[in-house]
Amino acid sequence: MTNLKHGDVRIRALVFDGERLAQRSSDPALLAQAEIAAGEAADEQGDFPTALTKLQLAVDASRKIVDDPVPLLNVLKTMVWHYIQTKEKQKAYSALNELQAIVEEQSSPTRTVLFKSAEYNVSISFGDPVRAQRALLDSLALQRWLGVQGMLTSTLDNLSDSYLRQFDYVHAAKYAYEALSLTVVLRGADGLYFGVLVERLGDIPAVPLEDIAAISSVVVGITPVLASVVKSSGQNGQMLTLLAVEHMADILRQEDGEVPLGRKA
């Protein structure tokens, strides 16, 4: 998903410009991708009728692609989330069932993980905690088998919450502890805490201060992602860089409508 944030008018304008350009193309995959993005943008605005129209166009374009199931998988995942937002239970399960059928045909563990995420979201949203918990457990097993780290914390956190709702405090604590073990908690300049998801921790060599140079030219969008770089290269030509994690946390807080680090409300 494009994961648009809180009324970013410029990004939405670009999304709809891209949609207009894609509509001139004869490439159904390009059109499907553009319509998915436009549907998500409309969903973010709360314009659900327009979002549904865009997503249905994406479905139509995806069904024309016979040699690649990915566009249809993507639009069905987005459809599922759309129907969750509009609280249309039967339509959400219908889209989920079609998504499941395609994933089972592919026999892809990675796509199964993505399906299990959708299954959890639908089940927990429409009052089926047993199926939701089963989807989380299946997903967790697959993530560990695949060595996937990016989704583990949220899966473990959701499992902890699931067991907590069942008053199973032993399992709730177990999964909560595992989730916390994947997160490094840091304290910002003004004392506020924020967490950084890590894949693994390694040895960090001692570095003389004179070898550290500030850097701000490496950005994602408008967000600097590096704070500094060690001027002397390490062994095998490796370079040690220091992430601007506090600044990235500041940007995320602004996107979520929170008070940035170092500022007062």
C-alpha positions in Angstrom: 0.0 0.0 0.0 1.1 3.6 -0.5 0.6 4.4 3.2 -0.4 8.0 2.6 -0.4 10.2 5.8 -2.9 12.7 7.1 -3.9 14.9 4.2 -0.6 15.2 2.3 -2.1 17.1 -0.6 1.0 17.1 -2.7 1.4 13.3 -2.6 -2.3 12.8 -3.5 -2.0 15.2 -6.4 0.9 13.2 -7.7 -1.1 10.0 -7.3 -4.0 11.3 -9.3 -1.7 12.7 -11.9 -0.1 9.3 -12.2 -3.6 7.7 -12.6 -4.4 10.0 -15.5 -1.2 9.2 -17.2 -1.7 5.4 -16.7 -5.2 5.6 -18.2 -3.6 6.6 -21.5 -1.4 3.5 -21.4 -2.3 0.1 -22.8 -0.4 -1.6 -20.0 -3.0 -3.2 -17.6 -0.4 -3.8 -14.9 0.5 -0.1 -14.9 -3.1 0.9 -14.8 -3.9 -1.5 -12.0 -1.1 -0.1 -9.9 -2.1 3.5 -10.5 -5.8 2.8 -9.7 -4.8 1.0 -6.5 -2.8 4.1 -5.4 -5.7 6.3 -6.4 -8.1 4.1 -4.4 -5.9 4.2 -1.4 -5.7 8.0 -1.6 -9.5 8.3 -1.8 -9.8 6.0 1.2 -7.4 8.2 3.1 -9.6 11.2 2.4 -12.7 9.3 3.6 -14.2 9.3 0.0 -15.2 5.7 0.1 -17.4 5.7 -3.1 -14.6 7.1 -5.2 -12.2 4.7 -3.6 -14.4 1.8 -4.5 -14.7 3.0 -8.1 -10.9 3.2 -8.4 -10.3 -0.2 -6.9 -12.9 -1.8 -9.1 -11.1 -0.4 -12.1 -7.9 -1.9 -10.7 -9.6 -5.3 -10.3 -10.8 -5.1 -14.0 -7.3 -4.2 -15.2 -5.7 -7.0 -13.0 -8.0 -9.7 -14.4 -6.6 -9.0 -17.9 -3.2 -10.0 -16.8 -2.9 -13.8 -17.2 0.8 -14.4 -16.5 1.2 -12.5 -13.3 -1.1 -12.8 -10.2 0.6 -10.0 -8.2 -1.5 -7.1 -9.4 -4.7 -8.9 -8.5 -3.2 -10.0 -5.2 -2.4 -6.4 -4.4 -5.8 -5.0 -5.3 -7.6 -7.7 -3.4 -5.5 -6.9 -0.3 -6.5 -3.2 -0.7 -10.1 -4.2 -1.3 -10.1 -6.1 2.0 -8.8 -3.1 3.9 -11.4 -0.8 2.1 -14.3 -3.1 3.2 -12.9 -3.2 6.7 -13.0 0.6 6.8 -16.5 0.7 5.4 -17.6 -2.1 7.8 -18.9 -4.3 5.0 -18.4 -7.7 6.5 -19.6 -9.9 3.7 -17.7 -8.1 1.0 -14.6 -8.1 3.1 -14.8 -11.9 3.5 -15.6 -12.3 -0.1 -12.4 -10.4 -1.2 -10.4 -12.4 1.5 -11.7 -15.7 0.1 -10.7 -14.8 -3.4 -7.3 -13.7 -2.1 -6.9 -17.0 -0.3 -7.7 -19.0 -3.4 -5.0 -17.2 -5.5 -2.4 -17.5 -2.7 -3.1 -21.2 -2.4 -2.6 -21.7 -6.1 0.8 -20.0 -5.9 2.1 -22.0 -2.9 4.3 -19.1 -1.9 5.2 -18.8 1.8 5.8 -15.1 1.4 2.4 -14.4 -0.1 0.8 -16.7 2.5 2.3 -14.4 5.2 0.7 -11.4 3.5 -2.6 -13.3 3.2 -2.5 -14.2 6.9 -2.1 -10.5 7.7 -5.2 -9.7 5.8 -7.0 -12.6 7.4 -6.1 -11.3 10.8 -7.3 -7.8 10.0 -10.7 -9.1 8.7 -11.2 -11.5 11.6 -10.3 -9.1 14.4 -12.4 -6.3 12.8 -15.5 -8.4 12.5 -15.5 -10.3 15.8 -13.8 -13.6 15.1 -10.9 -13.6 17.6 -10.2 -17.4 17.3 -9.6 -17.2 13.6 -7.6 -14.0 14.1 -5.3 -15.6 16.6 -4.9 -18.7 14.4 -3.9 -16.4 11.5 -1.3 -14.7 13.7 0.2 -18.0 14.8 0.4 -19.3 11.2 2.0 -16.1 10.1 4.5 -16.1 13.0 5.6 -19.7 12.1 6.1 -18.7 8.5 8.0 -15.5 9.3 10.4 -17.4 11.5 10.8 -20.1 8.8 11.5 -17.5 6.2 13.8 -15.4 8.4 11.6 -12.4 7.9 12.2 -9.7 10.6 10.2 -6.7 9.4 6.7 -7.9 10.5 7.7 -9.9 13.6 7.3 -7.2 16.2 3.7 -6.3 15.1 2.8 -10.0 14.9 4.2 -10.7 18.4 2.5 -7.6 19.7 -0.9 -8.6 18.3 -0.5 -12.1 19.6 0.2 -10.7 23.1 -2.9 -8.6 22.9 -4.9 -11.6 21.6 -3.9 -13.8 24.6 -4.4 -10.9 27.0 -8.1 -10.6 25.8 -8.5 -14.3 26.7 -7.0 -13.7 30.1 -4.1 -16.0 29.2 -1.5 -13.9 30.9 1.4 -16.4 30.5 1.2 -16.4 26.7 0.5 -12.7 26.7 3.6 -12.0 28.6 5.7 -14.4 26.5 4.8 -12.8 23.2 5.1 -9.3 24.7 8.6 -10.0 25.9 9.6 -11.4 22.5 8.3 -8.3 20.8 10.2 -6.0 23.1 13.4 -8.0 22.5 13.3 -6.8 18.8 13.0 -3.2 19.7 15.7 -0.8 21.0 14.3 2.0 23.1 16.1 5.3 22.8 15.6 8.6 24.7 15.5 11.8 22.7 17.1 15.2 23.7 14.0 16.3 25.7 13.6 13.0 27.5 10.9 11.5 25.3 11.4 7.8 24.4 11.0 6.2 21.0 11.7 2.7 19.7 13.8 1.5 16.8 13.0 -2.0 15.3 16.3 -3.9 14.8 17.1 -7.1 12.9 20.1 -7.9 15.0 22.7 -6.3 17.2 26.4 -6.6 16.5 29.7 -5.3 17.9 30.3 -1.6 17.4 34.0 -0.6 17.3 35.3 2.4 19.3 35.7 5.4 16.9 37.7 8.5 17.6 35.5 11.6 17.5 37.8 13.3 14.9 36.9 10.4 12.4 33.2 11.2 12.6 31.9 13.6 10.0 28.4 15.1 9.9 26.3 14.3 6.9 22.8 15.4 5.8 22.7 14.8 2.1 21.3 11.2 2.3 17.5 11.6 2.5 14.3 9.7 1.9 11.8 12.2 0.6 12.6 15.2 2.7 13.9 13.2 5.7 17.6 13.0 6.4 18.3 9.4 7.3 22.0 9.6 8.2 23.5 11.8 11.0 27.1 11.1 10.4 29.7 8.8 8.8 33.0 7.5 9.9 35.7 8.9 7.6 38.1 5.9 7.9 36.9 2.8 6.2 36.7 -0.5 8.1 37.9 -3.9 7.1 36.9 -5.2 3.7 36.0 -1.7 2.6 33.0 -1.5 4.9 31.8 1.9 6.1 30.2 2.7 9.4 27.3 5.1 9.3 25.2 6.6 12.1 21.5 6.8 11.5 19.6 10.0 12.3 17.1 8.0 14.3 15.9 10.9 16.5 15.2 13.1 13.5 13.3 10.2 11.8 11.3 9.7 15.0 10.6 13.5 14.9 9.3 13.3 11.4 7.1 10.3 12.2 5.6 12.1 15.2 4.7 15.1 12.9 3.0 12.7 10.4 1.0 11.2 13.3 0.0 14.6 14.6 2.1 14.3 17.7 4.4 17.0 19.2 7.9 16.6 17.7 11.0 15.9 19.8 12.4 19.1 21.3 9.2 21.1 20.9 6.5 22.0 23.3 2.8 21.9 22.7 
